[in-house]
Amino acid sequence: MVFVASQLNGIINKVHIVKSENAKHDSKEYYLTFCDGMVWKFQASEEYLQAWLDKFTHICNLSPCEQAAEADFKITLLAPSAADTIALHEMPLLYKSGNAFNCYGSTETGHLYVVIEKEDIENPSIAIINMWNLLKPIFRYYTQLGGSPIHAGCAAINGKGFLIAARGSTGKSTSIRRLPDYYEKLCDDTTLIVKNNGYTVHPMPTWSDHLTERWFSRFDVQYSVPLTGIFFLEQSSRDQVTPILPGEAAGRIFESSKQAWNTYWHRMDETAKKERKHQVFDNSIELAKRVPCYRLEATLHGSFWEEIKKYMS
């Protein structure tokens, strides 16, 4: 299944191709813009990294264009041999995934460097996992601002976005796919929540589609809609939506956010992990106060979306 939004909601793809006199390859610089106006630039120093980056941006539905733009944050992909030339050892290690992915620098300086071995690009599974990892600095940044990635599918009706959250293998993806065509089906696995004069959501890729080669899905990660409701899915013999109070909602949001963060947290030291969990928990409490949350009881063959529509009008 391909989740590609038909409109870009006023957000323009900012991607350009630049030929550098010193580069050994045609260097493409991809610009990813979020709903708050922040622009993240991706660039690669080597041909093998450029090919990998091209695949990443294809999945994220970023296409080349002709004009350059200013960027708030830059992520540069480097070969290990380039690490000494820019003194990476003097920079903080922001994120590490074994020996296959190492991210240096900070969002405070605005420039991040990601070091990836060629053999980890040639391994299909690790290549996809590293694409997943490439979004982690973005997730971290928006979590610090009050948002978070969340393990939830995202859809919209009449310009209003909502999430369907559930643990794995409980019908979340199936529920998104079953929505009628008058719903926008934006993603079915992970959504990024951005706090920006309210809350806005961006669809994120389903990397497991590519790991298992079930299908090669694409997602408009720049597309965004305001978040107006969160529905926590439960399998049932009836189709029904019930509002839940902020206290219960905060706990459920936190659990769903933890599922999106688990691959990141287990590689952090205990102090940093505790700090990040507290941050996500605080964000969950604030989100539950400001966005209505519901229990969604759904059958396998009923029209649960009619119940959702009652609360999205």
Kinemage of the C-alpha trace (Angstrom):
@kinemage 1
@onewidth
@group {chain A} dominant
@subgroup {mainchain}
@vectorlist {calphas} color= white
{ca met a 1} P 0.000 0.000 0.000
{ca val a 2} L 1.233 3.480 -0.847
{ca phe a 3} L 0.350 6.344 1.472
{ca val a 4} L 1.009 9.457 -0.642
{ca ala a 5} L -1.106 12.499 0.098
{ca ser a 6} L -2.734 14.108 -2.922
{ca gln a 7} L -1.993 17.656 -1.731
{ca leu a 8} L 0.932 19.143 0.165
{ca asn a 9} L -1.152 21.396 2.436
{ca gly a 10} L 0.812 24.503 1.510
{ca ile a 11} L 4.193 22.898 2.158
{ca ile a 12} L 6.576 22.851 -0.798
{ca asn a 13} L 9.171 20.161 -1.441
{ca lys a 14} L 12.530 21.918 -1.179
{ca val a 15} L 15.068 19.725 -2.923
{ca his a 16} L 17.826 20.731 -5.282
{ca ile a 17} L 20.713 19.140 -7.146
{ca val a 18} L 24.146 20.686 -6.779
{ca lys a 19} L 27.323 19.758 -8.625
{ca ser a 20} L 30.314 20.440 -6.437
{ca glu a 21} L 33.727 21.020 -8.033
{ca asn a 22} L 35.402 19.088 -5.216
{ca ala a 23} L 32.905 16.244 -4.956
{ca lys a 24} L 33.510 12.909 -6.633
{ca his a 25} L 29.833 12.596 -7.551
{ca asp a 26} L 26.791 14.681 -8.402
{ca ser a 27} L 25.728 15.853 -4.972
{ca lys a 28} L 21.996 16.140 -4.276
{ca glu a 29} L 20.812 18.140 -1.317
{ca tyr a 30} L 17.356 17.233 -0.048
{ca tyr a 31} L 15.310 19.637 2.047
{ca leu a 32} L 12.615 18.348 4.372
{ca thr a 33} L 10.252 21.024 5.723
{ca phe a 34} L 7.959 20.515 8.706
{ca cys a 35} L 4.758 22.308 9.668
{ca asp a 36} L 6.597 24.709 11.998
{ca gly a 37} L 8.728 25.945 9.094
{ca met a 38} L 11.899 24.179 10.225
{ca val a 39} L 13.968 22.896 7.298
{ca trp a 40} L 16.255 19.869 7.542
{ca lys a 41} L 18.877 19.397 4.815
{ca phe a 42} L 20.331 15.996 3.928
{ca gln a 43} L 23.529 15.640 1.922
{ca ala a 44} L 26.044 12.869 1.225
{ca ser a 45} L 29.822 12.976 0.813
{ca glu a 46} L 30.254 9.738 -1.163
{ca glu a 47} L 28.591 8.147 -4.165
{ca tyr a 48} L 27.480 5.032 -2.239
{ca leu a 49} L 25.930 7.226 0.459
{ca gln a 50} L 24.222 9.368 -2.176
{ca ala a 51} L 22.570 6.286 -3.694
{ca trp a 52} L 21.330 5.240 -0.250
{ca leu a 53} L 20.088 8.752 0.502
{ca asp a 54} L 18.222 8.809 -2.824
{ca lys a 55} L 16.314 5.684 -1.758
{ca phe a 56} L 15.508 7.199 1.639
{ca thr a 57} L 14.132 10.364 0.074
{ca his a 58} L 12.144 8.350 -2.465
{ca ile a 59} L 10.359 6.522 0.372
{ca cys a 60} L 9.739 9.890 2.053
{ca asn a 61} L 8.339 11.283 -1.216
{ca leu a 62} L 10.947 14.020 -1.653
{ca ser a 63} L 11.600 14.949 -5.273
{ca pro a 64} L 14.408 17.030 -6.793
{ca cys a 65} L 13.841 20.648 -7.704
{ca glu a 66} L 16.120 23.310 -9.067
{ca gln a 67} L 16.541 26.000 -6.425
{ca ala a 68} L 18.516 25.945 -3.207
{ca ala a 69} L 17.124 27.124 0.121
{ca glu a 70} L 18.350 27.971 3.579
{ca ala a 71} L 18.236 25.152 6.140
{ca asp a 72} L 17.871 25.284 9.908
{ca phe a 73} L 19.527 21.893 10.370
{ca lys a 74} L 21.991 19.986 8.202
{ca ile a 75} L 22.596 16.239 8.270
{ca thr a 76} L 25.708 15.211 6.365
{ca leu a 77} L 26.370 11.550 5.580
{ca leu a 78} L 30.046 10.629 5.796
{ca ala a 79} L 32.271 7.663 5.102
{ca pro a 80} L 34.399 6.585 8.122
{ca ser a 81} L 37.531 7.796 6.309
{ca ala a 82} L 36.208 11.373 6.473
{ca ala a 83} L 35.734 11.366 10.257
{ca asp a 84} L 39.233 12.649 11.086
{ca thr a 85} L 39.083 15.508 8.594
{ca ile a 86} L 36.343 17.286 10.566
{ca ala a 87} L 37.402 16.148 14.060
{ca leu a 88} L 34.277 14.109 14.777
{ca his a 89} L 35.894 12.714 17.917
{ca glu a 90} L 35.597 16.187 19.449
{ca met a 91} L 31.817 16.318 18.860
{ca pro a 92} L 29.127 14.769 21.083
{ca leu a 93} L 27.827 11.376 19.977
{ca leu a 94} L 24.104 12.047 19.664
{ca tyr a 95} L 22.966 8.573 18.641
{ca lys a 96} L 24.606 5.201 18.004
{ca ser a 97} L 23.174 1.985 16.572
{ca gly a 98} L 25.872 -0.633 16.935
{ca asn a 99} L 28.710 -0.016 14.494
{ca ala a 100} L 26.323 0.556 11.595
{ca phe a 101} L 25.119 4.088 12.388
{ca asn a 102} L 26.786 6.856 14.369
{ca cys a 103} L 25.382 10.382 14.598
{ca tyr a 104} L 27.582 13.230 15.892
{ca gly a 105} L 26.908 16.884 16.636
{ca ser a 106} L 23.780 18.532 18.014
{ca thr a 107} L 20.677 20.384 16.943
{ca glu a 108} L 21.954 23.323 19.015
{ca thr a 109} L 24.774 23.857 16.516
{ca gly a 110} L 22.477 23.016 13.613
{ca his a 111} L 24.845 20.507 11.995
{ca leu a 112} L 24.800 16.723 12.437
{ca tyr a 113} L 27.149 14.172 10.905
{ca val a 114} L 26.185 10.548 10.284
{ca val a 115} L 28.953 8.003 9.669
{ca ile a 116} L 27.967 4.828 7.788
{ca glu a 117} L 30.190 2.048 6.452
{ca lys a 118} L 29.755 1.006 2.834
{ca glu a 119} L 29.124 -2.613 3.843
{ca asp a 120} L 26.136 -1.454 5.930
{ca ile a 121} L 24.633 0.202 2.882
{ca glu a 122} L 25.128 -2.976 0.844
{ca asn a 123} L 23.291 -5.095 3.429
{ca pro a 124} L 19.583 -4.635 2.511
{ca ser a 125} L 18.216 -5.026 6.032
{ca ile a 126} L 20.771 -2.774 7.712
{ca ala a 127} L 20.307 -0.224 4.929
{ca ile a 128} L 16.591 0.042 5.782
{ca ile a 129} L 17.225 0.114 9.544
{ca asn a 130} L 19.672 2.974 9.016
{ca met a 131} L 17.015 4.898 7.084
{ca trp a 132} L 14.833 4.442 10.148
{ca asn a 133} L 17.717 5.714 12.293
{ca leu a 134} L 18.150 8.784 10.099
{ca leu a 135} L 14.851 10.154 11.442
{ca lys a 136} L 15.888 9.767 15.096
{ca pro a 137} L 17.553 13.220 15.405
{ca ile a 138} L 14.333 14.765 14.080
{ca phe a 139} L 12.238 12.761 16.549
{ca arg a 140} L 14.506 13.852 19.380
{ca tyr a 141} L 14.280 17.518 18.383
{ca tyr a 142} L 10.490 17.583 18.287
{ca thr a 143} L 10.224 15.638 21.532
{ca gln a 144} L 12.259 18.353 23.221
{ca leu a 145} L 9.676 20.858 21.942
{ca gly a 146} L 6.682 18.988 23.362
{ca gly a 147} L 5.866 16.518 20.589
{ca ser a 148} L 6.877 12.915 19.960
{ca pro a 149} L 6.783 10.072 17.469
{ca ile a 150} L 3.934 7.734 18.358
{ca his a 151} L 3.154 4.173 17.351
{ca ala a 152} L -0.115 4.993 15.616
{ca gly a 153} L -1.649 5.157 12.181
{ca cys a 154} L -2.797 8.530 10.917
{ca ala a 155} L -5.775 9.536 8.780
{ca ala a 156} L -7.831 12.650 8.156
{ca ile a 157} L -11.346 13.663 7.203
{ca asn a 158} L -12.336 17.158 6.108
{ca gly a 159} L -8.819 18.392 6.890
{ca lys a 160} L -8.924 17.099 10.469
{ca gly a 161} L -6.269 14.583 11.427
{ca phe a 162} L -6.675 11.746 13.894
{ca leu a 163} L -4.626 8.821 15.133
{ca ile a 164} L -5.535 5.170 15.578
{ca ala a 165} L -3.174 3.791 18.213
{ca ala a 166} L -2.704 0.191 19.302
{ca arg a 167} L 0.000 -2.310 20.101
{ca gly a 168} L 1.503 -4.314 17.252
{ca ser a 169} L -0.580 -7.041 15.601
{ca thr a 170} L -3.874 -5.777 17.039
{ca gly a 171} L -5.394 -4.413 13.830
{ca lys a 172} L -4.105 -0.835 13.657
{ca ser a 173} L -2.767 -1.080 10.099
{ca thr a 174} L -5.790 -3.068 8.955
{ca ser a 175} L -8.110 -0.441 10.426
{ca ile a 176} L -6.363 2.361 8.522
{ca arg a 177} L -6.599 0.399 5.274
{ca arg a 178} L -10.288 -0.340 5.819
{ca leu a 179} L -11.226 3.335 6.004
{ca pro a 180} L -13.407 4.426 3.039
{ca asp a 181} L -11.894 6.543 0.277
{ca tyr a 182} L -13.343 9.781 1.627
{ca tyr a 183} L -10.780 9.500 4.431
{ca glu a 184} L -7.151 10.436 3.761
{ca lys a 185} L -5.027 7.441 4.765
{ca leu a 186} L -1.668 8.974 5.643
{ca cys a 187} L 0.285 6.208 7.395
{ca asp a 188} L -0.327 3.002 9.313
{ca asp a 189} L 2.567 2.560 11.741
{ca thr a 190} L 4.302 5.678 13.058
{ca thr a 191} L 3.240 9.326 13.193
{ca leu a 192} L 5.272 12.337 14.295
{ca ile a 193} L 3.398 14.749 16.564
{ca val a 194} L 4.660 18.334 16.389
{ca lys a 195} L 3.632 20.896 18.997
{ca asn a 196} L 3.065 24.099 17.054
{ca asn a 197} L 0.265 26.426 18.220
{ca gly a 198} L -1.677 23.279 18.989
{ca tyr a 199} L -0.636 19.890 17.665
{ca thr a 200} L 0.050 18.881 14.078
{ca val a 201} L 0.901 15.427 12.738
{ca his a 202} L 3.202 14.220 9.958
{ca pro a 203} L 3.005 10.667 8.544
{ca met a 204} L 6.177 8.614 8.870
{ca pro a 205} L 7.279 5.594 6.796
{ca thr a 206} L 6.431 2.004 7.668
{ca trp a 207} L 9.959 0.648 7.489
{ca ser a 208} L 8.821 -2.921 8.139
{ca asp a 209} L 7.180 -2.869 4.686
{ca his a 210} L 10.657 -2.603 3.200
{ca leu a 211} L 12.379 -4.920 5.659
{ca thr a 212} L 9.962 -7.737 4.836
{ca glu a 213} L 9.547 -6.648 1.190
{ca arg a 214} L 5.773 -6.946 1.586
{ca trp a 215} L 5.420 -3.839 -0.551
{ca phe a 216} L 7.480 -0.740 -1.211
{ca ser a 217} L 5.382 1.970 0.359
{ca arg a 218} L 5.977 5.716 0.132
{ca phe a 219} L 4.859 8.473 2.495
{ca asp a 220} L 4.544 12.256 2.196
{ca val a 221} L 6.469 13.049 5.361
{ca gln a 222} L 6.173 16.782 4.659
{ca tyr a 223} L 2.394 16.637 4.535
{ca ser a 224} L 0.677 17.649 7.751
{ca val a 225} L -2.781 17.999 9.259
{ca pro a 226} L -3.950 19.370 12.622
{ca leu a 227} L -4.403 16.676 15.253
{ca thr a 228} L -8.002 16.693 16.480
{ca gly a 229} L -8.404 13.279 18.097
{ca ile a 230} L -6.654 10.086 19.212
{ca phe a 231} L -8.510 6.765 19.117
{ca phe a 232} L -7.128 3.793 21.065
{ca leu a 233} L -8.154 0.650 19.232
{ca glu a 234} L -9.593 -2.427 20.950
{ca gln a 235} L -10.947 -5.491 19.164
{ca ser a 236} L -14.595 -5.972 20.034
{ca ser a 237} L -17.917 -7.517 19.039
{ca arg a 238} L -19.353 -4.046 18.479
{ca asp a 239} L -18.346 -0.764 16.850
{ca gln a 240} L -18.343 2.010 19.420
{ca val a 241} L -16.380 5.110 20.420
{ca thr a 242} L -16.224 6.236 24.053
{ca pro a 243} L -14.457 9.422 25.258
{ca ile a 244} L -11.801 8.846 27.926
{ca leu a 245} L -10.575 11.245 30.578
{ca pro a 246} L -7.168 12.976 30.315
{ca gly a 247} L -5.631 10.876 33.110
{ca glu a 248} L -6.253 7.591 31.318
{ca ala a 249} L -5.459 9.171 27.959
{ca ala a 250} L -2.034 10.375 29.158
{ca gly a 251} L -1.065 6.848 30.179
{ca arg a 252} L -2.178 5.422 26.834
{ca ile a 253} L -0.355 8.135 24.862
{ca phe a 254} L 2.801 7.478 26.866
{ca glu a 255} L 2.668 3.740 26.175
{ca ser a 256} L 2.184 4.328 22.436
{ca ser a 257} L 5.021 6.853 22.372
{ca lys a 258} L 7.291 4.416 24.231
{ca gln a 259} L 6.689 1.852 21.486
{ca ala a 260} L 7.944 4.355 18.898
{ca trp a 261} L 11.005 5.177 21.027
{ca asn a 262} L 12.008 1.671 22.170
{ca thr a 263} L 14.597 1.097 19.434
{ca tyr a 264} L 16.234 4.357 20.499
{ca trp a 265} L 16.052 4.076 24.273
{ca his a 266} L 17.631 0.656 24.627
{ca arg a 267} L 20.888 2.063 23.215
{ca met a 268} L 21.021 5.009 25.640
{ca asp a 269} L 22.691 5.072 29.042
{ca glu a 270} L 20.382 4.891 32.044
{ca thr a 271} L 20.614 8.586 32.919
{ca ala a 272} L 19.776 9.766 29.416
{ca lys a 273} L 17.022 7.157 29.090
{ca lys a 274} L 15.397 8.286 32.337
{ca glu a 275} L 15.533 11.919 31.252
{ca arg a 276} L 13.966 11.168 27.868
{ca lys a 277} L 11.200 9.025 29.391
{ca his a 278} L 10.295 11.802 31.805
{ca gln a 279} L 10.166 14.200 28.872
{ca val a 280} L 7.886 11.947 26.846
{ca phe a 281} L 5.661 11.379 29.882
{ca asp a 282} L 5.315 15.123 30.505
{ca asn a 283} L 4.520 15.657 26.821
{ca ser a 284} L 1.874 12.907 27.005
{ca ile a 285} L 0.146 14.600 29.932
{ca glu a 286} L 0.019 17.948 28.133
{ca leu a 287} L -1.200 16.359 24.903
{ca ala a 288} L -3.983 14.497 26.732
{ca lys a 289} L -5.190 17.789 28.209
{ca arg a 290} L -5.454 19.490 24.831
{ca val a 291} L -6.496 16.796 22.332
{ca pro a 292} L -9.661 14.685 22.824
{ca cys a 293} L -8.968 10.962 23.256
{ca tyr a 294} L -11.286 7.998 22.827
{ca arg a 295} L -11.589 4.255 23.215
{ca leu a 296} L -12.360 2.748 19.802
{ca glu a 297} L -14.059 -0.642 19.936
{ca ala a 298} L -14.041 -2.138 16.460
{ca thr a 299} L -15.247 -5.329 14.818
{ca leu a 300} L -13.494 -7.066 11.955
{ca his a 301} L -16.262 -6.445 9.446
{ca gly a 302} L -18.284 -3.522 10.767
{ca ser a 303} L -18.187 0.177 9.878
{ca phe a 304} L -16.211 1.522 12.853
{ca trp a 305} L -15.357 4.646 10.845
{ca glu a 306} L -18.948 5.815 11.138
{ca glu a 307} L -18.430 5.997 14.890
{ca ile a 308} L -15.190 7.956 14.414
{ca lys a 309} L -16.936 10.399 12.068
{ca lys a 310} L -19.397 11.360 14.818
{ca tyr a 311} L -16.537 12.811 16.839
{ca met a 312} L -14.661 14.385 13.901
{ca ser a 313} L -17.463 16.622 12.610
